Amino acid sequence: MRALAFGLPLLFLALTGCARKLPGPEQCRAFALATVGVQPGTPATELPRVPGLRARAEELTRQCLATPWDYPLLGCLQSSGNERLCLARFQRRRELGNAHVE
C-alpha cells in the first residue's frame, strides 16, 4: 500500500510532464531551415554555399528558443509566411496567458 501511495504521484508527474508545450531545439532548427528554403535531409555542408542562409537560419533558431515561441506561431509562420501577423498573434496570446487567439 505504501508503494502504491508513493508511486502514484510519481506516475502522474511522469505522464503529465511528457507533453511538450513548446518547441525544442530540434523543432526550432527544423522550422528555421524550412523557412529559409532548406529541404529536409540537406547536409549541413551545403548551408555555407548560399550567402546569408546560415546566418538567417541561426537567427530564427535563436529567436525560437530564446523567446520561446509556441507551436501555433510556428504553424502560422509556415502556412502563411506573414511574419508580422503571426508575431502579433503570438504576442497577443502571451499577453492573454496563452489563450487561443486568431
Contacts in CASP RR format, 6 or more apart in sequence:
PFRMAT RR
TARGET T0000
AUTHOR 0000-0000-0000
METHOD contacts of the structure
MODEL  1
MRALAFGLPLLFLALTGCARKLPGPEQCRAFALATVGVQPGTPATELPRV
PGLRARAEELTRQCLATPWDYPLLGCLQSSGNERLCLARFQRRRELGNAH
VE
21 70 0 8 1.000
21 71 0 8 1.000
22 68 0 8 1.000
22 69 0 8 1.000
22 70 0 8 1.000
22 71 0 8 1.000
23 31 0 8 1.000
23 64 0 8 1.000
23 68 0 8 1.000
23 69 0 8 1.000
23 70 0 8 1.000
23 71 0 8 1.000
23 74 0 8 1.000
24 65 0 8 1.000
25 61 0 8 1.000
25 65 0 8 1.000
27 64 0 8 1.000
27 74 0 8 1.000
28 60 0 8 1.000
28 61 0 8 1.000
28 64 0 8 1.000
28 65 0 8 1.000
28 69 0 8 1.000
29 57 0 8 1.000
29 61 0 8 1.000
30 40 0 8 1.000
31 60 0 8 1.000
31 61 0 8 1.000
31 64 0 8 1.000
31 74 0 8 1.000
31 77 0 8 1.000
31 78 0 8 1.000
32 56 0 8 1.000
32 57 0 8 1.000
32 58 0 8 1.000
32 59 0 8 1.000
32 60 0 8 1.000
32 61 0 8 1.000
32 64 0 8 1.000
33 40 0 8 1.000
33 42 0 8 1.000
33 57 0 8 1.000
34 40 0 8 1.000
34 78 0 8 1.000
35 57 0 8 1.000
35 60 0 8 1.000
35 77 0 8 1.000
35 78 0 8 1.000
36 53 0 8 1.000
36 56 0 8 1.000
36 57 0 8 1.000
36 60 0 8 1.000
38 46 0 8 1.000
38 47 0 8 1.000
38 53 0 8 1.000
38 57 0 8 1.000
47 53 0 8 1.000
47 54 0 8 1.000
47 57 0 8 1.000
48 54 0 8 1.000
63 69 0 8 1.000
64 74 0 8 1.000
69 90 0 8 1.000
70 90 0 8 1.000
70 93 0 8 1.000
70 98 0 8 1.000
72 89 0 8 1.000
72 90 0 8 1.000
72 93 0 8 1.000
72 100 0 8 1.000
73 86 0 8 1.000
73 87 0 8 1.000
73 89 0 8 1.000
73 90 0 8 1.000
75 86 0 8 1.000
76 82 0 8 1.000
76 85 0 8 1.000
76 86 0 8 1.000
76 89 0 8 1.000
76 90 0 8 1.000
77 83 0 8 1.000
77 86 0 8 1.000
80 86 0 8 1.000
89 101 0 8 1.000
89 102 0 8 1.000
92 101 0 8 1.000
93 99 0 8 1.000
93 100 0 8 1.000
93 101 0 8 1.000
END
